[in-house]
Amino acid sequence: MKYSAICLCISAAIHTQAHAQLKKTSADEHIEVLGHKITAPNHDVAASVSALSSDDIKRGQSADLTQILKALPGVDISGSVTPLSAQPSIRGLYGERIHVSVDSIKRKTDSDGSQNISTIGSLGVDPSQLKQIQVLRGADSLTVGSGAIGGSIRMVTKDAEDYLDNTGIGAQFSVQNESVSDSMNRSINVFQLTDTTDTIMTMSHVEYDDIDVVGAQNHKEVVAQTDKIINQSERSNVALKNTWYFHSQHYLKSKIDYSKTKSVDQPYDQRLSLGIKYPTLMEDYKNDYLEGMVNYSYQPVSALIDLDIQAFYAKKTYDKITKGYIPRGDKKVSYDKQSYGQSKRHGVRLANLSQFDGFVSHKLAVELNYEHESFDQHQFEEQIRTSYYGESNADSLSISIIDQSQFFNRKLLVTAGLRYDEYQRRTNTFKPFGGNSDDATSSELGLTYKATRHVNFYLKTAQAFRAPSLQELYKKDQWRCHIGGKICFSEPQPNLKAEKSTNYEGGFGFSIENQRYADTFHIKAIYFNNTIDDYIDNIPFMYYLDNAGNKHFGSPGPKPTNGIPVATHRDYSAKNIGRLDSEGFEVESHYQYLNTSIYLAYSKMNMDVMGVPNFFLGNVDYTKQPYSEAPADKLTFNSHYQLSQSLNVGFQIRHYRSQQRLSEQYLQRGYGTSTATVYNFNGHYQGNGQLSGLNIRVSVDNITNKRYLRAPASSATDPSELGRNYKLALSYQF
């Protein structure tokens, strides 16, 4: 299937015969997609939704997508500050707990719960390719299935029509530099627009050098004083996208996307403290990602048929090379090791949208999805080949029905849906541990009541689930660790249950347009309450073995505590540990008047968990307590002013409240973050006349060059976020 899908993509992108008039399919940042072609204006959606337009993305001027998303409420980044390694988080959840897609194809994050398999993120996308990003916060399994407990991020890339007003051919060349990483990003877009085709090819390459951070010179810990992180990384992208309108009722979309990423000489486990302590120990990470997609659409005159048939293939390969040693007395303990692996996914989707007019006006979307995934990983250590995750496979099948109806003279908008998913997981390496199979039903009900012309009220309830990943189910390893050379290990856990989430939301919206002192003013406030049962985490269960070989809880040591024997083993296997509760609210407002545009957003949330692993005592605590992964409350202010036809300037403020709502054990060990404020400036020059194709953008991030730490639970010795960053971007379109 993988070869046929890619061949179809290539064929569709090359052959262009004239048969019909061009259909416009531009994305609109004010329209949100709720299901297969079911849309509604953002103001009418009973959910917490944000959108970034092409202009918003350009203002961010970042070659790393995650840095742009930080401006949104409830959205931040997790992981290392090193470029290409961070990943987005929504409401404190990240990795496989949020759904990320590019042009409707999922970009999966392979994770075993404690670490990402490839370390480098899956978002190998040049931000300059994107014309829209939609972020839906909260449960979203109804539309995407497993993995959207935290929400979803949907990205749409540009077409030729986004560059050309009329039929023709053109090209755009761009170059961008960032001082904080000495990075240079170069890209070229070549595009053609005819009466029957829309074709665009994008090529880009970005290189990063050492990363500047802001140190705390008066801190006792050396790691906190450092002002630079050693880094050498780069990413190359090639994408070919085509829309072929070969008949007034039929058209075909295709895309091939390839990215190659590497990051070398990184600190061990990407922990700066280990890089300083063991400068002779480093790691290299490499990624290749290939994706092919073809989508056939049939849109006859009938209101009952708007059919899509989509097939895709995706392959991601990675290498992780650990090199060097650590000194131990007069000896050098070698850490040389290489692991490599790959994940492959392919699937098909059939979807149809029907529209009904009558006593009740409504739209009905039906989707059928099938996906197959295979994963293979091996590693070499001292010339011995072993399996850590081994070989495994997964199959998923689902059907969903979503209905959007309007009642009481269009005053009440109702979006309701039901989805059934069935999945199977199995391992080819650790056969005695068997397979894992289950099913899940996800429902959603959203109500928008239009009380007046300008005021809306929202209510929503939604369910979501996340099936355990292949890596959580099938991970097997054993190594010497901790005090006295204890044994740490992981064992496959084939009986893991899926995480299940229930999300409740409610709020109001106010919207006016074309008023005396406001061309547009929109505000939307949403309160949410979310519960995740059977939360999966890697529990540090410490124990000792009695004479019969049975496991008993043990003390971390080195001396017995309260008569409990010292543990000889520590188990890091993934387990269903309990329940995670989240509660908070998000507010977004947009104001535009004449040449002034203002965006103001605020997000606040608390996270509590029952069943959190206690890394200091080596057991599981089932009392309710603050969760260490909770993000800090955040206020974002953006303003832009059009000084002239060609010149626009902007100012941004991101303010984070202190995050000290942690368990006493975390606070005693210096975890938590303080209040921080980040100031950014940007300017844009758009040429006119003979220079109409010229664009110049300049910006400065973190103007005051202040050190600030990022929640969740950053230690006071962690490196700060990036330091002052000067950016310059030039582009010219022919």
Stockholm file with secondary structure:
# STOCKHOLM 1.0

chainA/1-734         MKYSAICLCISAAIHTQAHAQLKKTSADEHIEVLGHKITAPNHDVAASVSALSSDDIKRGQSADLTQILKALPGVDISGSVTPLSAQPSIRGLYGERIHVSVDSIKRKTDSDGSQNISTIGSLGVDPSQLKQIQVLRGADSLTVGSGAIGGSIRMVTKDAEDYLDNTGIGAQFSVQNESVSDSMNRSINVFQLTDTTDTIMTMSHVEYDDIDVVGAQNHKEVVAQTDKIINQSERSNVALKNTWYFHSQHYLKSKIDYSKTKSVDQPYDQRLSLGIKYPTLMEDYKNDYLEGMVNYSYQPVSALIDLDIQAFYAKKTYDKITKGYIPRGDKKVSYDKQSYGQSKRHGVRLANLSQFDGFVSHKLAVELNYEHESFDQHQFEEQIRTSYYGESNADSLSISIIDQSQFFNRKLLVTAGLRYDEYQRRTNTFKPFGGNSDDATSSELGLTYKATRHVNFYLKTAQAFRAPSLQELYKKDQWRCHIGGKICFSEPQPNLKAEKSTNYEGGFGFSIENQRYADTFHIKAIYFNNTIDDYIDNIPFMYYLDNAGNKHFGSPGPKPTNGIPVATHRDYSAKNIGRLDSEGFEVESHYQYLNTSIYLAYSKMNMDVMGVPNFFLGNVDYTKQPYSEAPADKLTFNSHYQLSQSLNVGFQIRHYRSQQRLSEQYLQRGYGTSTATVYNFNGHYQGNGQLSGLNIRVSVDNITNKRYLRAPASSATDPSELGRNYKLALSYQF
#=GR chainA/1-734 SS CHHHHHHHHHHHHHCCCCCSCCCCCCCCTTEEECSSSCEEEGGGCSSEEEEEEHHHHHHHCCSSHHHHHTTSTTEEEESCSSTTTCEEEETTEEGGGEEEEETTEECCCCBCSSSBSSSSCSCCCCGGGEEEEEEEESCCHHHHCTTCSSEEEEEEECCGGGTCSSSEEEEEEEEEEEGGGTEEEEEEEEEEECSSEEEEEEEEEEEECCEEBCCCTTCSSHHHHCCEECCEEEEEEEEEEEEEEEETTEEEEEEEEEEEEEEEEEEGGGCHHHHHHCTTEEEEEEEEEEEEEEEEEECCSCTTCCEEEEEEEEEEEEEEEEEEEEEETTEEEECCEEEEEEEEEEEEEEEEEEEECSSSEEEEEEEEEEEEEEEEEEEEETTEEEEEEEEEEEEEEEEEEEEEEEETTTTEEEEEEEEEEEEEEEESSCGGGCCEEEEEEEEEEEEEEECSSSEEEEEEEEEEEECCCHHHHSCCEEEEETGGGEEEEECCCTTCCCEEEEEEEEEEEEEEEEETTEEEEEEEEEEEEEEEEEEEEECCEEEEECTTCCEEECBCSSSCBTTBCBCSEEECCEEEEEEEEEEEEEEEEEEEETTEEEEEEEEEEEEEEESEEETTTTEEECSCEECTTCCCCEEEEEEEEECSSSEEEEEEEEEECCBCCSCHHHHHTTBCBCCEEEEEEEEEEECCGGGTTEEEEEEEESTTCCCCCCSSSCBTTSCCSBCCEEEEEEEEEC
#=GC SS_cons         CHHHHHHHHHHHHHCCCCCSCCCCCCCCTTEEECSSSCEEEGGGCSSEEEEEEHHHHHHHCCSSHHHHHTTSTTEEEESCSSTTTCEEEETTEEGGGEEEEETTEECCCCBCSSSBSSSSCSCCCCGGGEEEEEEEESCCHHHHCTTCSSEEEEEEECCGGGTCSSSEEEEEEEEEEEGGGTEEEEEEEEEEECSSEEEEEEEEEEEECCEEBCCCTTCSSHHHHCCEECCEEEEEEEEEEEEEEEETTEEEEEEEEEEEEEEEEEEGGGCHHHHHHCTTEEEEEEEEEEEEEEEEEECCSCTTCCEEEEEEEEEEEEEEEEEEEEEETTEEEECCEEEEEEEEEEEEEEEEEEEECSSSEEEEEEEEEEEEEEEEEEEEETTEEEEEEEEEEEEEEEEEEEEEEEETTTTEEEEEEEEEEEEEEEESSCGGGCCEEEEEEEEEEEEEEECSSSEEEEEEEEEEEECCCHHHHSCCEEEEETGGGEEEEECCCTTCCCEEEEEEEEEEEEEEEEETTEEEEEEEEEEEEEEEEEEEEECCEEEEECTTCCEEECBCSSSCBTTBCBCSEEECCEEEEEEEEEEEEEEEEEEEETTEEEEEEEEEEEEEEESEEETTTTEEECSCEECTTCCCCEEEEEEEEECSSSEEEEEEEEEECCBCCSCHHHHHTTBCBCCEEEEEEEEEEECCGGGTTEEEEEEEESTTCCCCCCSSSCBTTSCCSBCCEEEEEEEEEC
//
